[in-house]
Amino acid sequence: MSESILPGAIHRQIEFVGSLTGACGPNALSMGARWSTQAGAPDTYAVYTDMYRRGLCAASGASTLDALHQEAQEYLGMPLTAYRGYGEPWPADGVSGWSAFYTFHAGHSYILMETANGQALRDSISGLGENATDLHYHFIGVVGYHSGGYSARAARDLPAGWWCVDGDNYVAGDVVQFYTDPVMAAAQPCGAIAFGAKVSMQMAGIPAGWKDVGGVLVAPNGKNVQHGFRQAILDAAMWPAALQPVTGEYGTPGGPRQDFTFSFLWVGAASALAGPDYPAQIAALEAQLAALKAANAAEEAGETTPPIDPQMAKDAALGKLARAFLDGAAA
């Protein structure tokens, strides 16, 4: 099981603003820009207005992937990670397939994707599909990937699939959608733009002093936290910065497990159980060692040459004289 979600706040907007009926492109670009800047702007209508003014979209909001790529660079200044222009078919398999592209960028870049069969998209969380009929070319944002099994974000088991923001889905509210691998394949991806963040994501669920690099949390002690364990930390209301991993992820009969300084964490059970406080134990052992060294040094400093007993010295001298007399008589 592994799950990789973009750090920071991820917001979904519906694409139907004003009288627009085809603004899925400006909508998907707006959601990506708001994640990249961690700000409440620009909204869908602001992106649409600029694109329409510059001739990059129709009055309905309909646009192309190339036009969105141009708008992202010239108006929004979003950092480009990768660009795969429109082209059909885009196979799922292979190093240049859409699955490899999405997997590589998921969790650290916002992926604005185009589908050739948008009507196939159906959210596994709500069970709802698209607010359209005979929908073909459509733009959404991909914000993460789940390889199957327990999902920390959904708090339940999910099949393998993709966390997305889709402004055309029937579900209401600022929520993300989950499209399984078969659903995404049926939607026929035909192009994508991957964008990076314009601001640090340290403010968004990452403990102080930690880093989130390529979907991997790196603790101050240099050890890594990945997959569902990473997401559990990002989703925590408050994760103490000192609560650092002391082992990598490993399997147990109860599921994946990783040991931290003050607890053992089982993501599958969504619980943390009190365990050994390793830093305190090390400090106690070091204190004992220091005390033993000090006691040994004090003992060595107190050692002196024992005093000579006068009677023993006199007996020794008489013994030497007797030996010399006997040696002389024998000669």
C-alpha positions in Angstrom: 0.0 0.0 0.0 1.2 3.5 -0.8 -0.5 6.8 -1.1 1.0 10.1 -2.3 -1.0 13.3 -2.0 0.1 16.9 -2.8 1.2 18.7 0.4 -0.7 21.8 1.4 -4.3 22.9 0.9 -6.1 21.4 -2.1 -9.3 23.1 -3.2 -11.9 22.1 -5.7 -14.1 24.6 -7.5 -17.0 23.9 -9.8 -16.5 25.0 -13.4 -19.9 26.5 -13.9 -19.4 30.1 -13.1 -21.5 33.0 -14.6 -23.0 31.7 -17.8 -20.0 29.6 -18.8 -20.7 26.1 -19.9 -17.2 24.9 -21.2 -14.7 26.4 -18.8 -13.2 23.1 -17.5 -9.8 24.2 -18.8 -9.7 27.6 -16.9 -11.2 25.8 -13.9 -8.5 23.1 -13.8 -5.8 25.7 -14.3 -7.3 27.9 -11.5 -7.3 25.0 -9.1 -3.7 24.2 -9.9 -2.6 27.8 -9.4 -4.4 28.1 -6.1 -2.6 25.0 -4.9 0.8 26.2 -6.2 0.4 29.6 -4.4 -1.6 28.3 -1.4 -3.9 31.3 -2.0 -7.6 31.9 -2.7 -6.9 33.4 -6.1 -7.2 33.3 -9.0 -10.6 31.8 -9.3 -12.0 30.1 -12.4 -13.6 33.3 -13.7 -10.5 35.3 -13.4 -8.5 32.8 -15.4 -11.3 32.6 -18.0 -11.4 36.4 -18.3 -7.7 36.7 -19.0 -7.7 33.8 -21.5 -10.7 35.2 -23.3 -9.2 38.7 -23.5 -6.0 37.2 -25.0 -7.9 35.0 -27.4 -6.9 31.8 -25.7 -10.4 30.4 -25.1 -13.9 30.7 -26.6 -16.7 32.7 -25.1 -18.0 29.5 -23.4 -14.6 29.0 -21.8 -13.6 26.1 -24.1 -9.8 25.9 -24.6 -7.0 23.7 -25.7 -4.1 22.2 -23.8 -1.6 24.4 -25.6 -3.6 27.5 -24.7 -3.7 26.5 -21.0 0.0 25.8 -21.1 0.6 29.3 -22.5 -1.7 30.9 -19.9 0.0 29.1 -17.1 3.4 30.5 -18.1 2.5 34.0 -19.3 -0.2 35.0 -16.9 0.2 32.8 -13.8 3.9 32.2 -13.9 3.5 28.6 -12.7 6.7 26.6 -12.5 6.6 24.0 -15.3 7.7 20.5 -14.3 6.8 18.6 -17.5 4.5 19.0 -20.5 3.1 16.3 -22.7 1.1 18.0 -25.4 -2.2 16.7 -26.8 -1.9 13.4 -28.7 -4.2 10.4 -29.2 -3.9 7.7 -28.3 -1.7 8.0 -25.2 -1.1 4.4 -24.0 -1.1 3.7 -20.3 1.8 1.3 -20.5 5.5 1.9 -21.1 8.0 4.5 -19.8 6.3 7.2 -22.0 2.8 6.1 -21.1 0.3 8.3 -19.2 0.4 6.0 -16.1 4.2 6.4 -15.8 3.9 10.2 -16.3 1.3 10.6 -13.7 2.9 8.2 -11.2 6.2 10.0 -11.5 4.7 13.5 -10.8 1.9 12.5 -8.4 2.3 13.9 -4.9 4.7 16.7 -5.7 3.3 18.3 -8.9 -0.2 19.3 -9.8 -1.1 17.5 -13.1 -3.5 19.3 -15.3 -4.8 16.5 -17.6 -7.0 16.3 -20.7 -9.3 13.4 -21.3 -10.8 12.3 -24.6 -13.8 10.6 -23.0 -14.6 12.6 -19.9 -18.0 11.0 -19.6 -16.3 7.8 -18.2 -15.2 9.6 -15.0 -17.1 8.4 -11.9 -16.0 9.2 -8.4 -15.5 6.2 -6.1 -16.1 8.3 -2.9 -19.5 9.8 -3.8 -20.5 7.4 -6.6 -21.3 10.3 -8.8 -20.4 11.0 -12.4 -20.1 14.0 -14.7 -22.6 16.9 -14.9 -22.7 16.6 -18.7 -24.0 14.4 -21.6 -21.7 12.9 -24.2 -18.7 14.6 -22.6 -15.5 14.0 -24.5 -12.6 16.5 -24.2 -12.4 17.6 -20.6 -9.8 19.0 -18.2 -9.3 18.0 -14.5 -6.4 18.1 -12.0 -4.6 15.1 -10.6 -3.4 15.6 -7.0 -2.3 12.2 -5.9 -2.1 8.4 -6.3 -3.2 5.5 -4.2 -1.8 2.0 -5.0 -4.7 0.1 -3.4 -5.6 -1.0 0.1 -6.2 1.2 3.1 -6.3 4.9 2.3 -5.4 7.3 5.2 -7.1 10.1 3.4 -10.4 8.2 2.8 -10.0 6.3 6.1 -11.1 3.1 4.3 -9.9 0.6 1.7 -9.8 1.8 -1.9 -8.7 0.2 -5.1 -5.7 1.6 -7.0 -6.5 5.0 -8.4 -6.0 8.7 -8.6 -7.0 11.6 -6.3 -8.4 14.4 -8.5 -10.2 17.7 -8.5 -12.9 17.8 -11.2 -15.1 20.9 -11.5 -17.7 19.0 -13.6 -18.4 16.2 -11.2 -21.9 16.1 -9.7 -20.7 16.0 -6.1 -21.2 19.2 -4.1 -18.7 21.1 -2.1 -14.9 21.6 -1.8 -14.0 17.9 -1.9 -11.6 15.8 -4.0 -12.6 12.9 -6.3 -11.1 9.4 -6.6 -11.0 7.8 -10.0 -9.8 4.2 -10.1 -7.2 3.0 -12.6 -9.9 1.4 -14.9 -12.0 4.6 -14.8 -9.0 6.8 -15.6 -8.1 4.4 -18.5 -11.6 4.6 -19.8 -11.5 8.4 -19.7 -8.6 8.2 -22.3 -5.9 10.6 -21.1 -4.5 12.5 -24.1 -2.2 15.1 -22.6 -1.0 16.7 -19.4 0.9 19.6 -17.9 2.7 19.1 -14.5 3.2 22.2 -12.3 5.3 22.7 -9.2 4.6 24.8 -6.1 5.5 28.5 -6.1 5.6 28.7 -2.3 7.1 26.5 0.4 4.7 23.9 1.7 6.3 23.9 5.2 3.2 25.7 6.4 0.8 23.0 5.3 1.0 19.9 7.5 4.8 19.5 7.4 6.4 19.5 10.9 8.9 22.2 11.6 12.4 21.3 10.4 11.1 18.5 8.2 11.2 18.5 4.4 8.8 17.1 1.8 10.8 16.1 -1.3 9.2 14.2 -4.1 6.4 12.8 -2.0 8.8 11.7 0.7 9.0 13.3 4.1 12.5 13.7 5.5 12.9 14.1 9.2 15.6 16.2 10.8 17.5 13.0 11.6 17.7 12.2 7.9 15.2 9.2 8.0 12.3 9.0 5.5 8.6 8.6 5.9 6.6 7.6 2.8 3.3 6.2 1.6 0.4 6.2 4.1 2.7 7.1 7.0 3.6 10.4 5.2 -0.1 11.1 4.7 -0.9 10.4 8.3 1.6 13.0 9.4 0.4 15.6 6.9 -3.2 15.0 7.9 -2.5 15.2 11.7 -3.9 18.2 13.5 -0.5 18.6 15.1 2.5 16.3 14.6 5.3 17.0 17.1 8.5 17.8 15.2 10.5 15.7 17.7 8.4 12.6 16.8 10.9 11.3 14.3 11.3 7.9 12.6 13.9 5.5 14.0 13.2 2.7 11.4 11.9 2.5 7.9 8.5 1.1 7.0 8.2 -2.7 7.5 5.5 -5.3 7.4 3.8 -7.0 10.3 0.9 -9.5 10.5 -1.2 -6.4 11.5 -0.1 -4.4 8.4 2.6 -1.9 7.6 4.4 -0.4 10.6 7.0 2.3 11.3 8.7 3.0 14.6 9.1 6.6 15.8 11.0 8.1 18.7 8.0 8.3 21.1 5.6 5.8 19.5 4.9 2.9 17.2 2.7 4.0 14.3 0.3 1.7 12.5 -1.2 3.6 9.7 -3.7 0.8 8.8 -5.2 1.0 12.2 -5.0 4.9 12.2 -3.6 4.8 15.7 -0.4 5.5 17.6 0.5 3.4 20.6 3.0 4.5 23.3 6.3 2.8 22.9 10.0 3.2 23.9 11.3 6.7 24.3 14.6 6.1 22.6 16.2 9.5 23.2 15.5 9.3 26.9 16.9 5.8 27.1 20.1 6.9 25.3 20.4 9.9 27.6 20.0 7.8 30.7 22.7 5.3 29.4 25.1 8.2 28.6 24.5 9.6 32.1 25.4 6.2 33.7 28.5 5.9 31.5 29.6 9.4 32.5 29.0 8.6 36.2 31.1 5.5 35.9 33.9 7.4 34.2 33.9 10.1 36.9 34.0 7.5 39.7 36.9 5.7 38.0 38.8 8.9 37.6 38.2 9.9 41.2 39.5 6.5 42.4 42.6 6.7 40.2 43.3 10.2 41.5 43.0 9.1 45.1 45.5 6.2 44.8 49.1 6.8 46.5 52.2 4.7 47.2 51.5 2.8 50.5 53.7 3.9 53.5 56.7 1.7 54.4 56.5 -0.3 57.6 59.7 0.4 59.7 59.8 -3.1 61.1 59.5 -4.7 57.7 62.4 -2.4 56.5 64.6 -3.4 59.5 63.9 -7.1 58.9 64.7 -6.8 55.3 68.1 -5.1 56.1 69.0 -7.8 58.6 68.2 -10.4 56.1 70.5 -8.8 53.5 73.4 -8.7 56.1 72.9 -12.3 57.1 73.0 -13.4 53.4 76.2 -11.4 52.9 77.9 -13.0 56.0 77.0 -16.5 54.9 78.2 -15.9 51.4 81.5 -14.6 52.8 82.0 -17.6 55.1 81.4 -20.0 52.2 84.0 -18.3 50.2 
